[in-house]
Amino acid sequence: MGIIQFLKTMSIKNKIRLISIFPLIFIVILSFYININTYQKVSQLEDMKELAILNTKISLLLHETQKERGLSASFIGSNGLKFKETLEAQRKLTDEIFKEFSKTLENIDKTTYPQNSEILITNVLKELSNIQNIRSDISNLKIENNKAITFYTNMNSILLDFVALTTTKVEKEDDTR
């Protein structure tokens, strides 16, 4: 009964102050919750933005390596009689796109990658480190057409797997709307 007695002896002014404290506390707690939630969503969106930029570079690299694969197959198929200049120009273009891809990889936070995708990036970089040897073999006609095509196909498959993995991460972050 001590609380009731205390409330009876309080002035109306103090009772109004006491009653207004509860909504104020509720509003402060709610605003902290909203700010934390908003920060988390912004952070997730920034991660997705980085992945989208990386996926754009991967798409460009895929496009150029696909063209190089086709020209390489045509060059080998013609026994080196056709497409030599076109293939060399395409290789330069592929190299430029690869440099852009590499710069993007250096600047992206690896923690934004979906689970297990860093392995795919490592594998693609390993494949790309062999591209000069494959190109040399193609230029010197020391490689069969199907082996050259398989090299490019495998590399592109890994790149596509990475894009597919990042897509699943974006789908899982569906609540960022």
N, C-alpha and C positions, 0 to 999 in steps of 0.2 A: 503494500500500500504506500510505500515511500515515494514511488514515482508519481502516483496519482496525486498525492498531497503536494509534491513539488510542482506539478503542472497547475494545480489549483492556485497556488500562491504566485505563479508567474504572471507578469503583466501581459496584456494582449500584444503589445509590441514585441516582446520576447517570444511569445507563442508563434507569432507570424514568422519571425526570424527562424525559429526552430523548424517550422513546417517547410519553409523555403529551402532549407539545407538539403533535404532528401532529393528533390528534383535536380538541384544543382550538382550533387554528387553523381546522380544518374547521368546527367548530360556530360560531365567530365569523363566518366568511364566510357560512355558511348562514343565520344569523340576520339578517345585514345584507340578504341577498337576499330573505328572507321579509318583512322590514319594508318594504323598498322596494316590493316587489310589492303588499303590502297597502295601502300608502299610495296607490299608483296606482289600485288598484281602488276605494278609498274616494273618491278624487277623481272618478273616472268616475261613481260612483253619485251623488255630490252634483250633478254636472252634469245627470245624468238626472233627478234630483229637481226641479231648477229647470225643466227642459224639461217635466216632467210638470205642474208648477204652471201654467206658461204655457199648455200645451195644455188644461188645465182651464178657464182663463179664455177661451181661444179657443172652446172648446166652448160655454160659456155665451153668449159674444158671437154665435156662429153661431145658437144657438137663438133668441135674442132678435131678431136681424136676419131670421131666417126668418119669425118671427111678424109682424114689421113689414112684411116683403115681402108676405105674404098679406093683411094688413089694408090695406096701401096699394093692392093690386090690387083688393080688394073696394070700397074707398072710391072709387077711380077708376071702377070698373065701375058703381057706383050713382050716378055723376055727383055725388058728394059728399053724397048724401042719407042714407047709412048709414055707420056705423062711425067717425064723426068723433071722439067722445069716447074710444072704445076705442083708436083709432089714436094719439091724443095721449098716452094713458096708456102705451101700448106704447113710444112714442118716448122717454118719460122713463125707462122701465125699461131700454131699450137704451142710453141715455146713461149711466146708472149703471153698467151692466156695462162699457161702453167705458172709463169712468174707472178701474175696477178693472183692466181689461186694460192700460191705459196705465201705471198704477202698477207693475204687474208687469213690464212692458217696461223701465221705468226702473231697476228693481232687479236685473234679471237681467244676468249677465255675457254680453256679446255673443259671447265666444269659445266659449260652450257651444253656440251655434247650429250646426247642420250646415252644410256647405259650400253656398253660394248661397242660403241661406234668409234672410239679412239683406235681400236684394233683395225677397223676398216680403213681409217685414214693412214695408219702405219703401213698397211698392206698396199694401199694405192701409191704411197710414196716409194715403197720398195719397187713396185712395178714400174713407176715412172723413172726410177733410177736406172732401169734396164733399157729404157727406150732408145738411147743412143746406140747400144749394141744391136738392137733389133733393126733400127734404121740403117745401120752400116751393112748388116746382113741383107737387108732388102735392096739397098743400093748396089751391092755387089752380087746380087742374085744368089746368095748363099743360103737362102731359107726357102722352104716350101710355102706356097701360098696359104695353105690351111694353118700352118704354124704361125705365120704373121697375123692372120685374121684372128686366130685364137688368142694371141697376146693382147690385141686391142679389145677383143670381146671380153676377156677376163678383167682387164683393167676397168672397162666401162661398167661391167657388172658390179664391181666393188663400189664404184662411184654411185651407181643407182641404188645399191643397198644402203649406202649412207643417207641418201636423200629419203629413202623409204623409212629409215629409222627416225630421222628428224621429223618426218610427217607424223609418226606415231606419238612423238613427244608433244607436238603441237595439239594433236587430238586429245591427249591426256590433260593438257593445260586449258581445257575447254571452259573452265570456270573463270577465265580472265576477262570475260565480257562484262 
